[in-house]
């Protein structure tokens, strides 16, 4: 029987996948990202995990993806194209809908829980 209740144990996420954003998306900084995949369902159409990024600015493009984010630590400023910047810090949450285009500025190294569908 599969496990149907999955806990996010933030102290035991295991080894992250470390990467840098594509060069054509980086606006400023030497950004290093880490990602921990925690769970997925519906053949990978719904996924959840933890993401971390160092300071910098990059283009953020969602395409067809819907994403819920809960900031665990750090500070980011997110600016949707044509809109005013919005700052998020620990405890804040937000959704980026399909078609979102903007910038993601990491002001202090950020860690977030994410759910994508």
N, C-alpha and C positions, 0 to 999 in steps of 0.2 A: 504494500500500500504506500502511495506517495505521501510525503509530508505536505499538509495543506496550510499549516501555520508556519511562517518563516520569520524569524527574528533578525533584526539588524544588530549584530554584535559589533559595535564600532571599535571595540578594543581588540578584536580578533578577526580582522577582515582578510588577513593573508597577504600575499604578495600582490601589489598593484601592477597593472599594465601601464607603463610609463611611456609618454610620447610628447611630441611638440605639435602645435597646430600647423596646418599646411602654411608654408611661407607666404603664399599669396593672401592669406587671411590675417597675418600678423601686421599690426599697425605700429606697435611700439613694444619694446622689451624683448627679453629672452625667456619666453614662456615655457614652463615645463608643467605638464599635466599628468595626473595619476588617476586611474580609474579602477574601481573594484566592482565587478559585476556580482550582485547578491542573488538575484533570481530572475527567472523569465517564465512566460506562459504564452499560450496560444501560438506555438511554434516560433517564438521569438518576437512576435508582434507587440507584446507588452514586456517591458524590461525594467528592472530597478537596480540601483546601486548607489555607490558613493563616488564623488568626483572631487578632485583637488586641483587647484591651479595656483602658480606663483604669479607675482605682480606683472602686469602688462595690459595691452589693449589689443583686441582682435575683432574681426568681423564675425558676427554670429548670424547664421542662416539655418533655419529649422527645416526648410523644405516641406515635406508632408508629415513631419513628426510633431506630435503634441507632447509637451514636457512640463511636469510639475517639479518644482524645486523647493527645498527647505534648506536655508542656510544654517549650517552648524557652527561655523566660525569664519572670521574674516569679514571683509567689506568689499562689495562690488557696486559698480555703477553701470546700469544697463540703459541703453538709449535705443528705443525703437526708431527706425527711420522716420523723420518728420515729426518726432515727438520730443518732449523734454526728458532729460535724464532722470532716472529713478535710482536711489541708493538703497541697497539691501544689506542687512547685517544679521548676526546670529539671532535666530528665532523667527526671522521673516520668511515668508513663502510667496511664491508667484507661479504663474503658468505662462509659458510661451506657446502660442497656438501655431498650427500649420500656416506657413506663409510668412512667419516672423522674419524680419531682416533688421539688423541693427548692429550695435557695438556692445562688447562686453569688456569693461574696464575692471581689472582686479586691482584694488587699492591696497589691500592687505591679503596675503595668501588666504584663499578661500577654500572651504570644504563644504560640500552640500550633499544631501540625499536627493536623488532624482528618480522619477518614474516617467518612462517614455512609452507612448503608444502610437 
